[in-house]
Each structure stands twice: as structure tokens, then as C-alpha cells.
Amino acid sequence: MSEANPAPRERCRVRAHSYWAWAIIALVCGGIAARQAVRAGHGPRRGVRRLQRAVAEMQGKYLVGAAELPFADRQQLLEQIDELQTGSPRARLRAMVLVGELAGPKAALRRLTEYDEQLAVSRQELSSDERAVENLLRRLYRDQAAGRVSTASLGRRDRHLLVKKLGWHGRLALCPSEGPDREARETLLASARRTMYTMLAAVATALLAGAVGLAALGTFLILLFSGRLQRPLVEASLHGGVYAETFALWLLLFVGLTALPPALASARWLHLPRHSGLLMQCSAMLLSLAALAWPVWRGVPWAQVRREIGWTLGRRPLAEILLGGATYVAAIPLLALGLIGVFVLLKLEKMLPGAGGPEALDPTSLPSHPIVEWLTRGGTRGRLQIILLASVVAPIVEETMFRGVLYRHLRDATGGKMRFGLSVLLSGAAVSFLFAVIHPQGWVAVPALMSLAFAFTLAREWRGTLLPAIIAHGLNNGLLTWLLIRLVGG
């Protein structure tokens, strides 16, 4: 990147083939989306299931911790548990443990009986392990309802199976309020209280940041569209179509290069070190930026390319870095809207034919990234490499190509034909949609990814340089990666 946004010098006009480029972009993005849909149909991988268990445990701890508060409304908490009592059999059984904790063993027994009736009506069968866990819970709650709070009727193997399949919920079921192991129960409740207070603090922080972000975003939009802020991208390029070709070439390079590391890492005859696939993935993504040589080869000076795609440090680099943090805060209200869209799509997906029964969508089955699988398998070194990939390499590459190259092309294509606001809106929406579609979280996650991408696009439009968008993108990925590490353990 250069140290400033230099004034435009000599500009050149290059004949471009935008239609062919967009045909390639549509085919590649469509192929990526179709492949991801097929993979999603095969069910969650092991790492994703581990994350789902972690989320379910966090939900359970929050509800039990909230029930410990002196002003807790247990009826309202039970209604929240009812929302968890859908989806996979294991999710339902965890919810029944929470019912037993908050409403007593008789209520849990009624829920177990209702569940068996639902299975009979829908003609669904539980696996042998799931049926065994259900029977163990029934034995536990029958003993507790009869005043026998000891778990002596369950053998060591039975208790181990309950904990293995239900995790923290299984341990909670084995430590009732009147049980003999007071120390174990207090440990469970202390963990629940910590989780509850942590979640409340996180929600309060998010609401405060969202309020600040909403005020900042509203002020920014008013100033930007009223013309009171400088808009470095208003001046159109004479060869914007070349950037469509560049983006199409990058897509082809990206797909080809990023497919190599997994294949090489799985080749035993190469004897590659563990986690070498992550470093190769970083290298492959950076190598895909070789597509930026295309406009130079087509006759556009490199200095002009850098200026037009935003590879500059801006007039005040330190200010641009700080504005990256401000961009992320301002993106929070948009992200909240995107998450609402995600939950709407999840509800719609659940209503599709074949979505019912015990294997219906688990409330913890949010869109996930393959990075979850890597996090569950990797040690400290592997996780540091994941942080490098997610928080440094991916933001640089993706912001360069989407907010730098593709947005440059779309603004050039629409800027002379539309009013400023409409050009920014349509160009930003198109770039954000393609950005979301090629990500592996699936179509359900598109609203959330689009909302973040659009916030990064506004920063690019305002500042000209990509630096604030890269910083905001890196902050988002870094925070999510840290949260995933905390959830999956380690």
C-alpha cells in the first residue's frame, strides 16, 4: 500500500469484456453455492456437532443459573425450555433434564411420556443409545419422584453413558437438589451462575455497542448521502470493466489454489507436518492475489490500479486504523438485522417437507464454518494458524477482491447511470450477496454475512482506502474465532 491517496495522474481507457467476466462469475459462484448445499445435506460434521453441544450446554447453564436468581420467573424459564425441546433426540433429552431441574421429577416424567407418544405418532425410532439414555432418565426421575434421591439404582456404566451422551446436563441429572453429593452439585450450579452472569454481561455490552453503532451509522449515512463527507470513489474509472475480468480470474484462481492444500495435506506419501494444510491454505489465498496482475497486463498502470482498488493507506493511516474499529461498531446494528434474517430462514427451513420428527432442526444448529472442525482438532499451534488465516489473510484477500476490485467495477458501471445513493446501494448489495454466497456457512447465513459486508462496503466508499474495511473484517473474524475456541474448549 502507498502512504497516501495520490491525486489521479494520467488515466487510460481499456476495452473490457464485462459480459464474459460476469458469465464466469455467475457460473463459479453458483457452483460453489451448489456444492455447499450438497455438503450441508450430509449433516453436520464432528466439529460442528461439538460446537452444537457446547451451545446447548451454554443455554442449559444460563437457564439453571437464571433460576437461582431471587426474582426468577420459573414459568417463563420453562417456556424458554419448551423452545429447546425440539430438534434432535439428544436436544430434547437435554431439555427434559432442565425441566426436571426447574419443575421437578414428575414434570420431567410427563415430558418423557409425551415424547414417546410423539415418536409413536410420527413412527420415528430412536437409536439404541438414545433409547438407553431416555430409559435412564426415566429411572432417575421415578426414583426422585418416590423420594429416592440417590443414584445407586444406576450402575457405574449407566452413569458414564448418561454423562457421555448428555455432558453437563447428564451430570446435572445425577446431582438432584436433595441428592447426597452436595459438593458436585454446587460445582455444577457455580458453573451455571458464571455462565449466566457472563452471558448477561455480553448482552449488555452488545446492546451498548449496538446503540453507539446505530447512532454512528445513522450519522454517517446522513452525512455521506448529503454530500458533506468526501467521497473518493465518485470519480469513475475509464476501464472499470477490466476489474470485472480481474475478479472473474481471481475466482478461478481462488477455487483452484484453495482446493490444493486439503488434497496435499491428506496425501500420506508426502509426510507433511501436522497442520501444514492451514499454512498452505494461507499461502494459496495470498497467491490468488496474483490476479491483480491482470489489469496491468491489460495496460493499466500499477499505480493507478492500486489507487482505484483502495490499496493505499489514506491521508492519515492511524486515523484509518481507528476508523476500522469504528466501522465494526457501526456494523453491529446491521448485523442484528442480518441475524434476524438468519432466524427467519431457519424457521422457514424447519417448515420444509421432511423437516419434522426427531431429526428436525436443532435450535443450536446455527450456520457453521469448516473452521469449527479445524479448531476441535488443533492444538495451540493449529489454532494460532487458524487465527492468522481468519483474522489476517482472509480479510486482506477478501476485502481486496470484493470491496476493492468488484465494488470498483460495479460503481463504475452504475455511477454514471444512477444517482449516487442508488449506485452505492445496488453495488454494495450485489458485492455483499456474492461475498456471502461463496462462504461455506450456507444460504441460511447469507443475511448476516451480507449485513457485515455492506458495512465494510460503506467504509470503502467513504474512505477510498481498504484499510478500515480490512481492520473491521479482521476484528469480526478474530472475535468469532476466539469465541469458538472458548466454546469448543481450550
PABA-860577 format. One line per 5 residues: for each residue y, z, x of N, C-alpha, C. Coordinates in steps of 0.05 Angstrom, whole numbers. Atoms other than C-alpha are relative to their C-alpha. Example, Ala and Ser with C-alpha at 12.3 -4.5 7.8 and 13.67 -1.06 7.14 Angstrom:
BEGIN
-24,0,18,-90,156,246,24,0,18 | -24,-1,-16,-21,143,273,22,14,-15
//
This chain:
BEGIN
-24,0,17,0,0,0,25,0,18 | -25,-1,-14,71,-12,23,15,25,-6 | -14,-25,3,122,43,28,21,-2,-23 | -20,2,21,168,16,-27,-6,-24,-17 | 2,23,17,175,-34,-82,21,-20,9
-20,18,-10,210,-91,-45,10,-19,-22 | -10,20,19,254,-139,-82,-15,-26,2 | 15,25,-1,219,-204,-101,13,-20,19 | -10,21,-18,226,-258,-49,-8,-27,-12 | 7,26,9,202,-328,-54,-25,1,-18
22,0,19,156,-339,-114,-12,-27,-2 | 13,26,1,105,-393,-121,-15,-3,-27 | 13,6,25,73,-427,-181,-27,-12,7 | 27,9,-6,-3,-437,-180,-13,-7,-27 | 14,8,25,-42,-475,-233,-26,16,-2
23,-17,3,-96,-430,-261,-18,-9,-23 | 20,7,20,-158,-436,-305,-7,25,-16 | 4,-26,14,-150,-376,-351,-22,-1,-21 | 20,2,21,-196,-402,-406,-28,4,12 | 26,-3,-13,-256,-408,-359,-3,29,9
1,-27,-9,-239,-340,-330,-7,19,-23 | 5,-18,23,-238,-307,-399,-28,-5,-11 | 27,4,9,-304,-340,-417,-20,16,17 | 16,-16,-17,-335,-307,-356,3,30,-6 | -5,-28,6,-302,-240,-372,-15,8,-25
14,-7,26,-329,-242,-444,-30,1,4 | 29,0,-3,-399,-260,-422,-10,24,16 | 8,-23,-17,-403,-207,-367,3,26,-15 | -4,-25,15,-373,-151,-409,-19,2,-23 | 20,-1,22,-417,-170,-468,-28,6,10
26,-6,-12,-478,-169,-423,-3,29,8 | 0,-28,-9,-460,-101,-394,-3,18,-25 | 1,-17,24,-449,-72,-464,-28,-2,-13 | 26,4,12,-515,-102,-489,-22,16,16 | 19,-14,-17,-554,-74,-430,2,30,-4
-3,-28,4,-525,-5,-441,-10,9,-27 | 10,-7,27,-542,-7,-515,-30,2,0 | 30,0,-2,-615,-23,-497,-9,26,14 | 7,-25,-14,-617,35,-448,4,24,-17 | -4,-23,18,-587,82,-499,-22,3,-21
22,-1,19,-643,63,-547,-25,13,10 | 24,-12,-11,-694,91,-499,1,30,1 | -2,-29,1,-668,161,-509,13,12,25 | -14,-12,-23,-633,210,-462,-19,4,24 | 16,-6,-24,-657,217,-390,-1,30,4
4,-28,-5,-678,282,-360,26,15,6 | -25,-13,-6,-610,298,-331,18,4,-25 | -16,-2,24,-576,284,-398,-11,22,-18 | 12,-21,16,-626,329,-433,7,28,11 | -8,-26,-12,-610,384,-384,29,7,-7
-28,-5,8,-536,376,-399,1,9,-29 | 1,-7,29,-552,379,-474,-9,29,-3 | 9,-28,1,-589,444,-463,22,19,8 | -22,-17,-10,-530,472,-424,21,3,-21 | -20,0,21,-482,453,-480,-10,17,-23
11,-17,22,-528,484,-533,1,29,8 | -1,-28,-8,-532,548,-492,28,10,-1 | -28,-8,1,-457,550,-486,9,5,-29 | -6,-4,28,-450,541,-561,-12,26,-11 | 13,-25,9,-500,597,-574,13,25,11
-13,-24,-12,-467,645,-526,27,5,-13 | -26,-3,13,-399,631,-557,-3,14,-27 | 3,-11,27,-424,647,-627,-9,29,1 | 9,-28,-2,-461,711,-606,23,17,11 | -22,-15,-11,-401,733,-564,22,4,-21
-21,-3,21,-353,719,-622,-9,21,-21 | 10,-19,19,-398,761,-668,4,29,9 | -4,-27,-11,-386,820,-621,28,10,-5 | -27,-8,4,-312,820,-636,3,17,-26 | -2,-18,23,-289,875,-684,10,-13,-26
-10,14,23,-254,826,-730,-16,-25,-7 | 16,24,4,-310,775,-730,-9,-4,-29 | 10,7,26,-327,739,-795,-27,-13,3 | 27,10,-6,-402,732,-790,-8,-22,-19 | 6,22,19,-406,689,-852,10,-27,10
-12,25,-11,-360,638,-821,-16,-9,25 | 16,7,-23,-401,641,-757,-27,-12,-8 | 26,12,10,-465,628,-797,4,-28,-10 | -6,27,9,-432,567,-827,1,-19,24 | 0,16,-25,-420,542,-756,-28,-5,10
28,4,-9,-493,554,-740,-14,-20,-18 | 12,20,18,-512,512,-801,5,-28,11 | -6,27,-11,-477,453,-767,-18,-6,24 | 18,4,-23,-522,464,-706,-29,-4,-9 | 28,0,10,-585,467,-750,-7,-29,-10
7,28,5,-592,391,-748,-9,-11,26 | 7,14,-25,-619,342,-698,-29,5,8 | 27,-3,-11,-679,353,-653,-13,26,-9 | 13,-25,7,-731,406,-669,9,24,18 | -8,-22,-18,-711,446,-608,28,10,-7
-27,-8,8,-638,446,-631,-1,17,-25 | 3,-16,24,-660,472,-699,-11,27,5 | 12,-25,-6,-703,526,-669,20,19,14 | -21,-16,-13,-645,550,-625,19,11,-22 | -18,-9,22,-601,553,-688,-13,23,-16
13,-21,16,-654,596,-723,0,26,16 | -3,-24,-16,-652,645,-665,27,13,-4 | -27,-10,5,-577,651,-675,2,12,-28 | 1,-12,27,-589,663,-750,-13,27,1 | 13,-26,-2,-637,719,-732,17,20,13
-18,-19,-14,-586,750,-686,23,9,-18 | -24,-7,16,-527,747,-735,-7,10,-28 | 6,-7,28,-562,754,-803,-26,15,-3 | 24,-16,2,-627,789,-787,-25,-17,-1 | 25,15,-1,-701,770,-782,-8,-12,-27
7,11,25,-710,759,-857,14,-27,-5 | -14,25,2,-656,705,-857,-12,-21,18 | 13,20,-18,-689,672,-797,-26,-10,-12 | 25,8,12,-756,672,-833,4,-20,-23 | -6,19,21,-725,638,-893,7,-27,11
-8,25,-13,-695,585,-848,-25,-15,10 | 25,12,-10,-763,573,-816,-17,-12,-22 | 15,10,23,-796,565,-884,14,-25,-11 | -15,23,10,-741,517,-907,-5,-24,19 | 4,22,-19,-751,476,-843,-27,-12,-4
27,11,5,-826,470,-856,0,-17,-25 | -1,16,25,-811,445,-926,14,-27,5 | -13,25,-6,-762,394,-899,-18,-19,15 | 19,17,-15,-815,369,-850,-21,-12,-18 | 21,10,19,-866,363,-906,11,-23,-17
-12,21,17,-818,323,-950,5,-26,16 | -6,24,-16,-798,276,-894,-24,-10,15 | 25,8,-12,-870,272,-869,3,-3,31 | -4,-1,-29,-849,289,-798,-19,20,12 | 18,-18,-14,-894,322,-747,14,10,25
-10,-12,-25,-874,370,-692,-21,-4,22 | 19,1,-22,-904,364,-623,-14,27,2 | 16,-25,-3,-955,417,-602,17,23,11 | -17,-21,-11,-904,455,-560,21,9,-21 | -21,-8,20,-851,453,-616,-13,17,-22
14,-16,21,-902,478,-667,-7,28,11 | 6,-26,-12,-923,533,-619,24,18,2 | -25,-16,-2,-851,556,-608,8,9,-28 | -7,-8,27,-839,556,-683,-18,23,-10 | 19,-22,8,-901,599,-695,6,26,15
-7,-24,-15,-880,647,-640,25,13,-12 | -24,-12,12,-811,656,-672,-8,13,-27 | 8,-11,25,-844,667,-739,-14,28,4 | 14,-26,-5,-889,722,-710,21,21,9 | -20,-18,-9,-829,754,-676,16,12,-24
-18,-8,21,-786,756,-738,-16,15,-22 | 17,-16,18,-844,781,-782,-3,28,10 | 3,-27,-12,-854,839,-734,27,15,-3 | -26,-14,2,-779,854,-734,7,7,-28 | -5,-6,28,-774,850,-809,-17,24,-10
17,-23,7,-831,901,-813,7,25,16 | -8,-23,-16,-795,947,-765,-13,2,27 | 13,0,-26,-838,929,-705,17,-17,19 | -19,15,-16,-783,910,-655,-11,-6,28 | 12,6,-27,-829,909,-593,-12,-27,-1
12,27,-3,-853,842,-568,-28,1,10 | 27,-4,-11,-921,870,-550,-20,-19,-13 | 20,18,14,-955,824,-601,0,-27,13 | 0,26,-14,-935,765,-557,-9,5,29 | 10,-2,-27,-973,756,-493,20,-11,20
-18,9,-22,-941,740,-426,3,-30,-1 | -2,29,2,-957,666,-434,17,-8,-23 | -17,7,23,-925,665,-503,29,4,6 | -28,-5,-7,-861,697,-478,10,-20,20 | -8,20,-19,-859,649,-420,6,-27,-13
-3,26,14,-867,589,-467,26,1,-16 | -24,-2,17,-811,615,-512,25,-3,18 | -23,2,-18,-763,622,-453,2,-28,12 | 0,27,-12,-784,556,-422,11,-21,-19 | -9,21,19,-771,516,-485,27,5,-12
-26,-6,13,-710,553,-513,20,12,19 | -19,-10,-20,-678,581,-450,12,26,-8 | -14,-25,6,-625,633,-463,-6,9,-29 | 6,-7,28,-640,630,-538,-27,14,-2 | 27,-12,0,-713,647,-524,2,29,10
-3,-27,-10,-693,708,-482,14,18,-21 | -14,-16,20,-645,730,-538,-20,8,-23 | 20,-7,21,-702,726,-589,-19,22,9 | 19,-20,-10,-745,770,-544,14,27,4 | -15,-25,-4,-689,823,-539,16,6,-25
-15,-7,25,-671,844,-611,18,24,4 | -19,-22,-3,-616,894,-623,-12,28,1 | 13,-26,0,-664,951,-635,-24,0,19 | 23,2,-19,-713,930,-580,2,20,22 | 1,-21,-21,-735,974,-523,15,-7,26
-12,9,-25,-705,932,-466,30,-2,-3 | -29,1,4,-632,952,-473,15,-13,23 | -13,11,-23,-614,931,-403,0,-31,-1 | 2,29,2,-639,859,-413,18,-10,-22 | -17,9,22,-603,854,-480,30,2,8
-28,-2,-8,-537,879,-451,7,-21,19 | -5,22,-19,-543,827,-396,5,-26,-16 | -4,24,17,-550,773,-449,26,0,-15 | -25,-2,15,-492,799,-490,24,-2,18 | -23,2,-19,-447,805,-429,4,-29,8
-2,28,-6,-462,733,-412,13,-15,-24 | -12,13,24,-445,713,-484,30,6,-2 | -28,-7,2,-379,752,-482,16,-15,21 | -14,15,-21,-359,719,-416,4,-29,-8 | -2,28,9,-373,650,-444,20,-2,-23
-18,1,22,-335,666,-508,29,2,9 | -27,-3,-9,-273,690,-472,9,-24,17 | -7,24,-16,-276,632,-423,7,-24,-17 | -5,22,18,-280,582,-480,26,3,-15 | -26,-4,14,-222,614,-517,23,-5,19
-21,5,-20,-180,613,-453,3,-30,5 | -1,29,-5,-199,540,-442,14,-15,-24 | -12,13,24,-180,521,-514,30,6,0 | -28,-6,0,-114,558,-508,15,-16,21 | -13,16,-21,-98,523,-442,2,-29,-9
0,28,9,-117,456,-472,22,-5,-21 | -21,3,21,-72,468,-533,28,1,12 | -26,-2,-13,-14,489,-489,6,-26,15 | -4,24,-15,-23,429,-443,3,-24,-19 | -3,22,20,-31,384,-504,27,0,-13
-27,-1,12,34,409,-534,21,-11,20 | -19,10,-21,71,397,-468,-4,-30,3 | 5,29,-3,37,329,-462,11,-16,-23 | -10,14,24,55,310,-533,30,-4,2 | -29,2,-2,128,326,-521,8,-20,22
-6,19,-22,127,288,-454,-6,-29,-8 | 8,27,8,91,228,-484,20,-11,-20 | -19,10,20,138,223,-543,27,-7,13 | -25,5,-14,200,228,-499,-2,-25,17 | 4,23,-17,172,177,-451,0,-26,-16
2,25,16,155,126,-505,27,-8,-12 | -27,5,11,224,133,-537,18,-13,22 | -17,10,-22,259,122,-470,-10,-27,10 | 11,25,-10,212,66,-449,7,-23,-18 | -3,22,18,216,24,-511,29,-4,-9
-29,3,5,291,37,-519,14,-14,23 | -11,13,-23,302,6,-451,16,18,19 | -15,-19,-17,330,69,-419,-15,7,25 | 15,-4,-25,275,71,-367,-3,-27,14 | 4,25,-15,267,19,-312,-28,-10,-6
26,12,6,210,-29,-327,-5,-21,21 | 5,19,-22,187,-62,-262,-18,-24,-8 | 18,22,7,135,-105,-298,12,-21,-19 | -11,18,19,183,-140,-345,2,-28,11 | -2,27,-12,195,-197,-297,-27,-13,3
26,13,1,138,-246,-307,-6,-14,26 | 9,16,-23,97,-277,-252,-2,-29,-8 | 3,28,6,94,-352,-247,-29,-10,2 | 28,8,-4,19,-352,-235,-19,22,-11 | 16,-22,11,-9,-297,-280,-29,-8,-6
28,9,6,-70,-340,-297,-18,4,24 | 17,-4,-24,-94,-333,-225,-12,28,0 | 10,-27,1,-102,-259,-238,-23,3,-20 | 23,1,18,-149,-274,-296,-25,-10,16 | 21,10,-17,-191,-314,-246,-10,22,19
7,-21,-18,-188,-256,-198,-16,22,-13 | 15,-21,14,-212,-206,-249,-28,-10,-7 | 26,11,7,-269,-251,-271,-18,0,26 | 15,0,-25,-290,-259,-198,-8,28,8 | 6,-28,-6,-286,-184,-188,-23,10,-17
22,-8,17,-331,-172,-248,-27,-9,11 | 25,10,-11,-384,-217,-218,-8,14,25 | 6,-14,-25,-379,-184,-150,-8,29,-6 | 6,-27,6,-379,-115,-181,-29,3,-11 | 27,-2,11,-442,-127,-222,-21,-5,21
20,7,-21,-478,-159,-163,-2,21,21 | 1,-19,-22,-458,-109,-110,-10,28,-8 | 8,-26,9,-468,-46,-151,-29,1,-9 | 29,0,6,-538,-68,-170,-17,3,25 | 16,-1,-25,-560,-68,-97,-7,29,8
7,-27,-10,-555,7,-79,-24,13,-14 | 24,-12,12,-605,32,-132,-26,-14,9 | 24,14,-8,-654,-22,-112,-8,7,29 | 5,-7,-28,-647,-7,-38,-9,29,3 | 7,-29,-2,-650,69,-48,-28,5,-9
27,-4,10,-715,62,-86,-21,-14,17 | 19,14,-17,-747,18,-33,-10,19,22 | 11,-20,-19,-793,66,5,-2,-11,28 | 4,12,-27,-804,18,63,25,1,17 | -25,-2,-16,-731,25,83,4,28,12
-2,-27,-10,-738,100,94,29,10,2 | -28,-8,0,-666,113,74,2,30,-6 | -4,-29,5,-639,184,75,5,6,-29 | -5,-8,28,-634,223,10,30,-2,-6 | -28,3,10,-570,209,-30,14,-23,14
-13,24,-12,-557,146,12,10,-20,-21 | -8,19,21,-553,108,-53,28,5,-10 | -27,-6,9,-488,145,-71,20,-12,20 | -18,12,-20,-455,125,-6,1,-30,-1 | 1,29,3,-479,54,-15,15,-9,-25
-15,6,25,-450,56,-86,30,0,5 | -29,0,-7,-382,76,-58,7,-25,16 | -6,23,-16,-386,21,-7,0,-26,-16 | 1,24,17,-406,-31,-59,24,-3,-17 | -24,2,17,-348,-13,-105,24,-8,17
-23,8,-16,-298,-18,-48,-2,-29,9 | 3,28,-8,-328,-84,-25,7,-19,-22 | -7,18,22,-317,-112,-94,29,-7,-1 | -28,6,-2,-243,-109,-79,6,-25,17 | -3,26,-15,-255,-170,-35,10,-22,-19
-10,20,19,-238,-208,-99,30,-4,2 | -29,2,-3,-165,-194,-83,8,-22,20 | -6,23,-18,-171,-249,-30,3,-26,-16 | 0,25,16,-177,-300,-87,29,-10,-4 | -27,11,4,-102,-306,-105,12,-8,26
-11,9,-25,-85,-310,-31,-12,-27,8 | 13,25,-6,-136,-366,-22,12,-22,-18 | -11,20,19,-104,-400,-83,29,-6,6 | -27,7,-9,-37,-399,-48,22,20,-6 | -20,-21,6,-2,-334,-70,2,17,25
-3,-17,-23,26,-295,-11,-10,28,-5 | 11,-26,3,-8,-229,1,21,21,-7 | -21,-19,7,57,-190,-1,7,-2,-29 | -6,3,29,71,-219,-70,-23,11,-17 | 23,-10,15,0,-203,-93,2,31,-2
-1,-29,0,7,-130,-72,22,10,-18 | -22,-9,17,74,-123,-106,-6,-4,-30 | 5,6,28,50,-155,-171,-23,16,-12 | 23,-16,11,-15,-115,-177,5,30,3 | -7,-28,-1,20,-49,-161,-10,14,25
9,-13,-25,-7,-37,-91,24,8,17 | -23,-11,-14,57,-2,-70,2,30,-4 | -3,-29,3,78,70,-60,24,7,-17 | -23,-5,17,140,62,-103,24,8,17 | -25,-7,-15,211,82,-85,-1,28,12
2,-27,-9,194,156,-78,-30,8,-2 | 29,-5,2,119,165,-61,-7,28,-10 | 7,-27,9,119,241,-70,5,3,-30 | -5,-1,29,150,233,-139,-22,-14,-16 | 21,15,13,98,181,-157,-26,17,-2
24,-18,0,42,231,-138,3,21,-22 | -5,-21,20,74,286,-181,-1,-12,-28 | 1,13,26,81,236,-238,-29,-6,-8 | 29,3,7,6,225,-233,-10,23,-16 | 8,-24,14,-5,297,-254,13,0,-28
-13,0,26,47,289,-309,-13,-21,-19 | 13,20,16,12,226,-333,-25,11,-12 | 25,-11,11,-53,264,-341,6,20,-23 | -8,-19,21,-19,319,-381,9,-16,-25 | -9,16,23,14,266,-425,-23,-15,-13
23,14,11,-54,233,-435,-16,18,-18 | 17,-18,16,-83,296,-468,2,-5,-30 | -1,6,29,-55,282,-538,-14,-26,-7 | 15,25,5,-82,211,-534,-30,5,1 | 28,-6,-3,-148,238,-510,-11,15,-25
8,-14,24,-150,285,-570,-5,-19,-23 | 5,21,21,-143,225,-617,-25,-15,6 | 25,15,-7,-197,189,-578,-25,16,-6 | 24,-17,6,-245,248,-585,-5,2,-30 | 4,1,29,-233,248,-660,-15,-25,-7
14,26,4,-254,175,-659,-29,2,8 | 27,-3,-9,-316,194,-619,-17,15,-21 | 15,-15,19,-338,246,-670,-4,-15,-26 | 4,17,23,-326,197,-727,-22,-19,4 | 21,19,-6,-370,146,-693,-28,14,1
25,-15,0,-423,200,-681,-10,5,-28 | 8,-4,28,-423,216,-755,-10,-26,-13 | 9,26,11,-428,142,-773,-27,-7,11 | 26,6,-13,-485,134,-723,-23,16,-13 | 21,-17,12,-522,191,-755,-7,-10,-28
5,10,27,-516,157,-823,-16,-27,0 | 15,25,-1,-551,94,-798,-29,3,-9 | 28,-2,8,-621,78,-825,-17,9,24 | 17,-10,-21,-673,116,-786,11,22,17 | -12,-21,-15,-625,168,-761,-7,28,-10
7,-26,11,-653,224,-804,-24,11,13 | 24,-12,-10,-711,270,-792,6,18,24 | -4,-20,-21,-722,320,-736,11,-12,25 | -10,12,-24,-703,270,-683,28,-12,-4 | -27,10,5,-634,257,-713,18,9,22
-20,-5,-22,-572,261,-670,5,30,2 | -6,-28,-6,-566,329,-638,30,4,3 | -29,-5,-4,-496,359,-642,8,1,29 | -7,-1,-28,-499,367,-567,-4,-27,14 | 6,26,-12,-517,294,-556,25,-18,2
-25,15,-3,-448,270,-536,-5,-22,20 | 4,22,-19,-440,205,-497,0,11,29 | 3,-11,-27,-461,216,-425,-1,-23,20 | -2,18,-22,-456,182,-358,-24,4,18 | 22,-4,-19,-512,169,-307,6,20,22
-8,-20,-20,-473,215,-261,-13,27,-6 | 13,-26,7,-505,273,-300,-27,1,13 | 27,0,-13,-574,252,-274,3,5,29 | -3,-4,-29,-548,249,-203,7,30,6 | -8,-27,-4,-516,318,-210,-23,20,-2
22,-18,4,-580,351,-234,-20,-2,23 | 19,3,-22,-619,323,-175,12,6,27 | -13,-2,-25,-568,330,-120,7,29,8 | -9,-25,-11,-553,389,-74,30,-2,5 | -28,0,-7,-486,405,-44,10,-26,11
-8,25,-12,-483,342,-2,1,-22,-21 | 0,20,21,-502,298,-61,23,3,-19 | -22,-4,19,-451,330,-106,27,-6,12 | -25,8,-14,-396,321,-54,4,-30,0 | -2,30,1,-413,247,-52,7,-9,-28
-7,8,28,-410,244,-128,30,5,-5 | -29,-5,3,-341,276,-126,16,-22,13 | -13,22,-14,-320,224,-75,0,-26,-17 | 3,24,15,-347,168,-118,17,1,-26 | -13,-2,26,-318,193,-184,30,5,2
-28,-9,0,-252,222,-162,18,-17,19 | -16,15,-19,-230,175,-106,-6,-30,-2 | 7,28,-2,-268,109,-102,3,-14,-27 | -2,13,27,-275,94,-177,29,-2,-10 | -28,3,8,-201,109,-193,14,-22,15
-14,21,-16,-177,64,-136,-9,-28,-9 | 11,27,6,-223,6,-154,7,-7,-29 | -4,7,28,-217,10,-230,30,-3,-7 | -28,3,6,-142,21,-232,11,-26,13 | -9,25,-12,-131,-37,-183,-7,-24,-17
8,24,14,-171,-86,-224,8,0,-29 | -7,0,28,-156,-63,-295,30,2,-4 | -29,-3,4,-85,-36,-293,16,-17,19 | -15,17,-18,-66,-77,-233,-3,-30,-5 | 5,29,2,-98,-146,-238,0,-10,-29
3,10,27,-119,-154,-311,25,5,-17 | -24,-6,15,-58,-120,-341,23,-18,9 | -20,18,-10,-13,-162,-296,-3,-27,-14 | 5,26,13,-45,-225,-325,8,1,-29 | -5,-1,29,-41,-202,-398,30,3,-6
-29,-2,4,32,-181,-392,14,-26,6 | -12,27,-5,49,-248,-361,-6,-19,-23 | 8,19,21,11,-284,-416,15,6,-27 | -12,-7,25,45,-246,-473,30,7,2 | -28,-9,-3,112,-224,-444,21,-20,-9
-20,20,8,147,-290,-456,-2,-9,-29 | 5,9,27,119,-299,-526,4,22,-21 | -2,-23,18,126,-229,-556,22,18,9 | -19,-21,-7,175,-172,-558,-14,19,19 | 11,-18,-21,167,-121,-503,-20,19,-10
18,-20,10,135,-67,-545,-27,-11,-8 | 25,12,9,84,-113,-576,-17,-10,23 | 14,10,-24,66,-144,-509,-14,23,14 | 12,-23,-13,54,-75,-478,-23,11,-17 | 21,-11,18,14,-52,-539,-25,-16,1
23,17,1,-32,-112,-543,-13,-2,28 | 12,2,-26,-41,-119,-468,-14,25,8 | 12,-26,-6,-54,-45,-459,-25,5,-15 | 24,-4,17,-103,-44,-517,-23,-17,10 | 21,18,-10,-142,-104,-490,-12,10,26
9,-10,-26,-146,-76,-419,-16,26,-5 | 13,-26,5,-166,-7,-446,-27,-4,-13 | 25,6,13,-220,-36,-490,-21,-10,20 | 19,10,-20,-253,-75,-434,-8,21,20 | 6,-22,-18,-247,-15,-388,-21,19,-13
19,-18,14,-284,28,-440,-27,-13,-4 | 25,14,7,-337,-24,-457,-19,-1,24 | 18,3,-23,-363,-32,-386,-10,27,11 | 10,-26,-9,-372,43,-376,-27,7,-14 | 27,-4,10,-443,69,-386,-4,21,-22
3,-20,21,-428,122,-438,-7,-12,-27 | 8,12,25,-440,72,-494,24,-4,-18 | -22,8,18,-399,46,-553,12,24,-14 | -11,-24,13,-391,116,-583,23,12,16 | -21,-12,-17,-348,137,-524,25,-18,3
-23,18,-3,-301,77,-529,27,11,-8 | -26,-11,7,-245,113,-567,12,19,21 | -10,-19,-19,-240,169,-516,8,-14,26 | -6,15,-24,-242,122,-456,25,-17,-3 | -24,16,6,-191,76,-488,25,16,0
-24,-17,1,-143,133,-500,10,7,27 | -8,-6,-27,-143,154,-428,10,-25,15 | -8,25,-14,-139,82,-403,28,-9,-9 | -26,9,10,-79,68,-448,22,17,12 | -20,-17,-13,-42,128,-419,5,-9,29
-4,10,-27,-55,102,-349,15,-26,0 | -14,26,2,-30,34,-371,30,4,-3 | -28,-5,4,36,63,-395,13,9,26 | -11,-8,-26,46,96,-327,3,-24,18 | -2,25,-16,32,29,-293,24,-17,-9
-22,15,11,82,-5,-339,27,11,9 | -25,-13,-6,136,46,-325,6,-1,30 | -5,-4,-28,128,56,-250,-4,-25,17 | 5,24,-16,104,-12,-227,-23,5,20 | 22,-8,-18,61,22,-174,-24,12,-15
25,-11,12,-11,41,-189,-4,30,7 | 5,-27,-10,-4,108,-154,-3,21,-21 | 3,-20,20,9,152,-215,-26,-3,-17 | 24,5,15,-48,119,-253,-25,8,15 | 23,-8,-17,-96,129,-195,-3,30,2
1,-29,-1,-77,202,-188,-10,12,-26 | 9,-11,26,-85,215,-263,-29,-6,-5 | 28,7,3,-152,178,-264,-17,18,17 | 15,-17,-18,-176,218,-204,-1,29,-10 | -1,-27,11,-154,284,-236,-20,2,-24
18,0,23,-192,267,-300,-29,1,9 | 28,1,-9,-256,248,-264,-8,25,15 | 6,-24,-15,-251,307,-217,-5,24,-18 | 3,-23,18,-243,358,-273,-26,-2,-16 | 25,4,15,-300,328,-313,-25,4,17
23,-4,-19,-346,327,-252,-4,29,6 | 2,-29,-5,-330,400,-237,-12,14,-25 | 10,-12,24,-344,418,-310,-30,-5,-2 | 28,7,2,-411,381,-308,-16,16,20 | 14,-16,-20,-431,417,-244,-3,28,-10
2,-27,11,-415,483,-277,-21,2,-23 | 19,-1,23,-456,465,-339,-29,-3,8 | 28,5,-8,-518,438,-304,-9,20,21 | 7,-21,-20,-516,495,-253,6,-8,28 | -6,5,-29,-495,502,-181,30,1,5
//
